Amino acid sequence: MQQNLLNTKEAALCLGVSEAFLERDRWAGAKVPFIKIGSRAVRYRLQDLERYIESCIRRSTSDTGRK
């Protein structure tokens, strides 16, 4: 199970974003799902990141993703 949990730095690399992006996302309401372990440890599941990536697929720049 441990290999499926990524820290913020690893998750940022996987998504191609900065660590600050993920930190702001958590603060603003978390579009990218995360797990809080204890009072400080934040981890991301690889399968959640893959689902998030899939949810971001658009067909055009005007596609909002809403149906």
C-alpha positions, -999 to +999 in steps of 0.1 A: +000+000+000+029+024+008+040+025-029+006+039-038+009+069-015+028+099-028+039+130-009+032+165-022+065+167-042+059+133-059+023+142-067+033+175-081+058+158-104+032+133-115+007+161-124+034+184-138+025+212-114+043+229-086+041+219-049+026+253-043-002+246-067-012+215-046-009+234-014-032+262-027-056+236-040-059+220-005-064+253+011-090+264-014-112+232-013-092+204-029-101+196-065-072+171-063-082+145-036-057+140-008-053+120+024-044+136+057-025+112+080-021+125+115-020+162+120+006+171+093+013+143+068-005+148+034-004+120+009-020+114-025-031+081-039-019+074-074-053+062-085-069+095-073-044+115-093-051+094-124-089+100-119-082+137-115-062+138-147-091+120-166-116+145-152-095+174-167-098+161-203-114+186-226-122+186-263-118+223-269-109+254-250-145+263-246-153+229-231-161+235-194-164+198-186-200+203-175-228+185-193 
